[in-house]
Every structure is written in structure tokens, then in C-alpha cells.
Amino acid sequence: MNIEVVKLACFSPTGTTKAIAKAIAKGIGETTVEMVDITRPEVREKPFSTSADELLVMAVPVYAGRVPVVLSAWLDAFKADNTPVVCVVVYGNRDYDDALLELKDIMKQKGAVPLAGAAFIGEHSFSSEDTPVAVGRPDEADLSLAEEFGRKLADKLKSFESIDEIPELTVSGKYPYKEFSPPISADFMIVSDECTQCGLCAEACPTGAINPEESSDVVQEKCIRCCACIKICPEGARVMKPSPLKDIAVKLFNNCKERKEPVLFF
Ligand SMILES: Cc1cc2nc3c(=O)[nH]c(=O)nc-3n(C[C@H](O)[C@H](O)[C@H](O)COP(=O)(O)O)c2cc1C
């Protein structure tokens, strides 16, 4: 099959999913790569569709073992016309549970044809200096595996004459999908005097929850606890305070020390 364009759609508040998606695209090589960064709220408002002469790489982080709920409306509106798709999830060294299966199922419902899937590891969103989890992931080994995955995908695609020849893809995960956990309180952060009101946190927020004029002003109902604002702050002015979310961060630190490795599905 000949592919004209690779579309890279990714949601990546703290950048690990984007790093993996880019490494995969590098491995695919040759073709034009179009990045559709659905982390930005305004991008998620535009309709998105793909055609049969494109390859889609759809990459999302795992939130509570599932595809992030914040993407539901955008995914609902997405349409694919027999587009081969590579489904990628990136998780914080706990587990990806049913997220990859869910992503694959959504892609099929939308008219895409799953060609391959992968679960990679990224530094946990809740990781901090005192509760580090999967720090530095994806590392060099992860990124070179992602690139290798991209090369294999390109070869696999070339081996088919038409989309109908792509066999059914099996990925891990089970039905019913993992139940959604009750929402964790969004009141988990303090903003210290170190804050210079530079506005980077408001810019990085994927839901526009932070007032760009006053960074401690957060609309709690909009916050998805992605921690992009904490990680981007150049002053380290945003920190987790004692809260249910901080308790989870401590638990993850204690229970997820053992390094997990990426898994690829063809
Ligand atoms: C609300 C929330 C829920 C998460 N749930 C999980 C999970 O179930 N399993 C896991 O291993 N990591 C989980 N993570 C961690 C992210 O999947 C991981 O850090 C990922 O690399 C973040 O991607 P990003 O850098 O593209 O934002 C969660 C993160 C957030 C913010």
C-alpha cells in the first residue's frame, strides 16, 4: 500500500506521548508527516478526518487504565475512511489496563483499520522529586524501539496490496473495560510566591482551566489533573499539597518502582 501522508494525532499534556509519537514517525520515514496536537483545546474543536491514502498514528496517555475522557467529544466527531491506524498508548509504569483495547475499538468504530498497536512508558504525570515514578521515560532505549516500530510498520504496510488484506489486530485488554474510578479532588496544588505570572502554565493547560492573568485561579471543574502546569513551571512554583492526589502519587512511588518495558502488537 502506498501512503501519501502520515497523520500524527496525539494528546500529550506532559510531552511523553508526543515524544513517542514523533519517534514512531521518524521510523516510518519518507512521507510527509502532519502533526495534529490535540492537547490544545482549540485543536480539539476542529473536525478531524483521515482518508484511505493516509496512515494515522493515534497516540494518547493512559488515564486510570482508559483512554482520557477529555477526548470523548473529539473522538466521537472523528471520521476515518478506511485509514490504516497505529494505536499507541503511553502509561506511567503502573499499567495500561484496557486503554489500548479501547483505543483500537474506537478507531474501528470510526472507520479506521488497526494495523498495529503499542504500549510505551512515560514518566508518570504525578511523579515529582519526592515521589519519582518512571523518571526520564521515554529514555533512549524507548525512543529507539519506537523508531524501530515505525520502520516495521512501514514495511508491514508495504507488504499489503490493499487495506482488505490487513488482518484483525489483537491487543491486550479485556471486556468490560476497567470501570472509571471516582474523580479525585482537583484541589491538590499550591502556587508559591516563586510564581512570576509568566503564563506558561495557562498556555500548557489542555482544558483552559488556568487564568492566564492569575495562575492560582484554577477552574476546578475543568482541571483534568494532568499536571502539565506543574511540570512546565520554570520556577517550580506549583507543587502538590497533602491531598488525595498526593496520596496516590506516594502509592505509585512505593508500588511502581520496577521498570516496565514497552509492548508492541502487530
Ligand atoms: C489522571 C491521570 C491518570 C493516570 N492513570 C494512569 C494509569 O492508570 N496507569 C499508568 O501507568 N499511568 C497513568 N497515568 C500516567 C500517564 O499515563 C503517564 O504519565 C503518561 O506518560 C502521560 O503522558 P503525557 O506526558 O503525554 O501527558 C495517569 C496520569 C493522569 C494525569
The ligand as a Gaussian input file, in Angstrom:
#p B3LYP/6-31G(d) Opt

LIG

0 1
 C       -5.434000      11.462000      35.569000
 C       -4.294000      10.529000      35.243000
 C       -4.475000       9.168000      35.328000
 C       -3.406000       8.304000      35.028000
 N       -3.617000       6.951000      35.077000
 C       -2.591000       6.097000      34.805000
 C       -2.778000       4.685000      34.840000
 O       -3.871000       4.167000      35.016000
 N       -1.701000       3.886000      34.661000
 C       -0.440000       4.399000      34.461000
 O        0.517000       3.626000      34.392000
 N       -0.253000       5.739000      34.337000
 C       -1.288000       6.598000      34.490000
 N       -1.113000       7.949000      34.372000
 C        0.208000       8.447000      33.946000
 C        0.263000       8.798000      32.458000
 O       -0.363000       7.810000      31.680000
 C        1.728000       8.908000      32.006000
 O        2.447000       9.707000      32.881000
 C        1.877000       9.426000      30.600000
 O        3.228000       9.245000      30.251000
 C        1.499000      10.895000      30.477000
 O        1.503000      11.266000      29.132000
 P        1.862000      12.753000      28.624000
 O        3.299000      13.016000      29.036000
 O        1.761000      12.647000      27.155000
 O        0.918000      13.686000      29.270000
 C       -2.148000       8.821000      34.650000
 C       -1.988000      10.219000      34.558000
 C       -3.048000      11.061000      34.847000
 C       -2.847000      12.536000      34.722000

